[in-house]
Amino acid sequence: MSALEPPFGSDASLVSWENHLVVPGDPLLGPEQTWQEWIHEELDVKRLNRVHRHLWVAGRVGNIRRLHAQKMLDRRIVVTERADMHLVWMDTTIFMKPLPPWLLSHEFWARHICRSGKEQGAEDLHPRACGFLYTYTKLVRSQNDLEIAHSNRLIPCEIEWGSWAAFVRSFQEAKINPGRTPYAVNCRWWYGELRLNRLNMVYRLMVHDMRGYYYRSRRYKNFLESNFAWVVAVFAYAVTILTAMQVVLSFPQGDVPQSFRIASRGFGLTCIVIAAILLFVILVISLILVVFNVYITLSNERREEKVRAESAC
């Protein structure tokens, strides 16, 4: 088995890791946390790996637009600390996790990420780190992109364009590309930007999680508005058609073909049945959400009571 190596040369390293007890740009580890556990947590994308075979529904392979292109689409960049929300977008918002400074340190890679056979999970960690770093080599491809990254605190402000360009060239020499070397990166990073509403749909259907992938609605009113607004639009068209039909049917009986009368009656009855079914579905989903949230709340309360009881002992 070949040894893992950093995806860029030591001369292209952008961060110096002089104090081995501190992660560049981040606080000290927790008292019971190892380096491997901390890095795994920072780059965790297992939720997306769980539905990887269905990610084509939410995004296209390799679709990562540069930062200035995101601005051209009038997208607002929202910073997140979750790697599994990086490049997930909705409406005019796209989530991005800032590039951790320690991923720019050659020494940190060699010491804590490229430790094949020495620490459990290293071989899974390396493609995760490579994939995440790859996204930034696609997001930042010009000085304008770098300025946008600086203004949104995605990349350390002390990194200048010349240094970043040299870093990207060194990374490209490692030939890490999801299209040509897919197993060099985690399978989540085979895909680029992911649409949140479709990701929620995939999670509800494949994982059977009513909340979806990312539960934005904190009130049932918001949930119903965001998921069933299309129903209002459909019935607006239906009402317009029914009103037109009613006007035509008000003409003298001899002026209106019998086939049109039959079609109008059938369409009207169909609208009534569909409206009743949709109302029933919305009520059932609302009831399920209420029961689910009550169950989660009670479960958390029991868990906390158990912890408190154990602490008291």
Secondary structure by P-SEA (a helix, b strand, c coil): cbbbbcccccccccccccccccccccccccccccaaaaaaaaacccccccccccccccccccccccaaaaaaabbbbbbbccccccccccccbbbbcccccccccaaaaaccccccccccaaaaaaaaaaaaaaaaaaacccaaaaaaaaaaccccccccaaaaaaaaaaaaaacccccccccccccccccccccaaaaaaaaaaacccccccccccccaaaaaaaccaaaaaaaaaaaaaaaaaaaaaacccccccaaaaaaaaaaaaaaaaaaaaaaaaaaaaaaaaaaaaaaaaaaaaaaaaaaaaaaac
